[in-house]
Amino acid sequence: MKNKFIKVSTLIFAVSLAITSCDTVDFNDTNVNNNAPSNPTTSSLLTGAERAVSDYVGATTPNLYVQYISNGQYPEESQYGDLNWSFNGWYAILADLNGIIELNTNEDTAASAISGGSNANQIATATILRAYFIESMTLRWGRIPYSEALSGTDNIYPAYDSQEDIYMGLFEEIDYALSIIDDGNGPTGDFIFEGDMSKWRTFGNTLKMVMALRLSEANPTLGSSMFNEALGGAISSNDENLFYPYLADENNDNPWEDRFYAPNFRKDFAVSDTFVESLVGSGSISDPEDPRLYAMAEPANSAGDFIGAPYGQQNSAIDDYSFITADVINNQTAPLYIFTYSEVLFARSEAAALGWTTEDASDLYKEAIKASMSQWGISDDEADDYIADNSYNGRESIGYEKWVSLYLQGYEAWAEWRRMLAAGFEKELEAAPTLLSGATGIPNRQAYSATAGDLNEESYNEAISEQGPDDLNTKIWIFE
């Protein structure tokens, strides 16, 4: 069994890690369930881990970093008021996924665990989801515990691995997971893909492709190799878009609806002036150049004008501005996307521009825009008109159009914006006029929890010595 990168922990450690967290920005107490069974089933572990995907795809902060939205009366979040972010809750989730792998690997438990799906498919599912979470973590903090993480009492002071080592390890984990998928039953407890292993295969390949392109500046040789390996298995149509499915239930509904209605009842987010003005383009506020604006936002008034809220400022008169489309904020079941066909097509276009493939960059760029338009319900004729006025102009045009297409995919958009910034082809954004938490511009990373240095002093100090100051301004290796 190839599983040398993350040692399997005990389930007890998962709970103890969550309890000892002093910084609860991400999960508060959602990972501490005093009523949980002492011997959880693999299906319950998987369901719990999958629910954490919502915390990632539904987060507000990265959508503010890339200026899709603006704050209302309380602008601190768009002024980068949060410096420290704890990753402890995420390690509790990883420990649960490791629990699935252990139960399906251990000869004493594998036979009973098969009731939750074939052993191989459960291991593959947990491994792919684990890789997705770990990549998301290193994109936020940079160096994180990886090879020595989740070792329980065997190593309570794990080293913070370099991003290069993390990516190498994750590629091997994904490859292993894809290689063991079999024709047996998919995992029970899987409410995202309903046990469909073909979707898990697509997820794994798409994740590998996206990760490979992340290396376009840091390690293009490895990136090109991994990209081509994943090329044939990634999302191939809008019908295969990967998303988190929400329910018309307050316990698992679309978080944007929750922010505007029960339980929060606050109009705290409007579409930003940066985003609105970009999509208005050469058109007018009542007739924008980019037809996606009609689907992504609501007019601010009865005249049909789209008006963005000034970014990074207090916007007390929030009703004067355009909100996110009612199809999202009024809909408990509106899905939030993990990966989309348009993102894959933009990735393929850029890979072609980089010389990684022999595909046609311009054709793929056009297909990517059309896929994005179709995703938002825009007709082919409108898409063709827009493309005719916005022709392919190398990676700079990809940088802008990809920024538009990743609307509301906050952490994914922030990662891609930083990568394009490193390459010099990003959508130009101006930082908020008031900056908090010592920020000098749009954040390049998020700082470790305020207690990280106390809990694991030697490893923490080594990490910041190698990576740079533990603040919002330090560029992490993959985006330098």
Secondary structure, DSSP 8 states (H G I E B T S, - for coil): ----SS----HHHHHHHHHT-S--TTTTTTT--TTS-SS--HHHHHHHHHHHHHHHHT-SHHHHHTTSEEESS--GGGGT---B---HHHHHHHHHHHHHHHHHHSTTTHHHHGGGS-HHHHHHHHHHHHHHHHHHHHHHHSSEE-TTTT-GGG-SS--EE-HHHHHHHHHHHHHHHHHH--SS---TT-TTTTT-HHHHHHHHHHHHHHHHHHTTTT-HHHHHHHHHHHGGGS--SGGG-EEE---SSTTSS-HHHHHHSTTT----EEEBHHHHHHHHTTSBTTB-SSTHHHHHB--SSTT-----B-TTS--S-GGGS--B-HHHHT-TT--EEEE-HHHHHHHHHHHHHTTSSSS-HHHHHHHHHHHHHHHTT--HHHHHHHHHHS---THHHHHHHHHHHTTT-HHHHHHHHHHHHHHT--------SS--TT-SSS-SS-B--TTHHHHSHHHHHHHHHHH--SSSS---GGG-
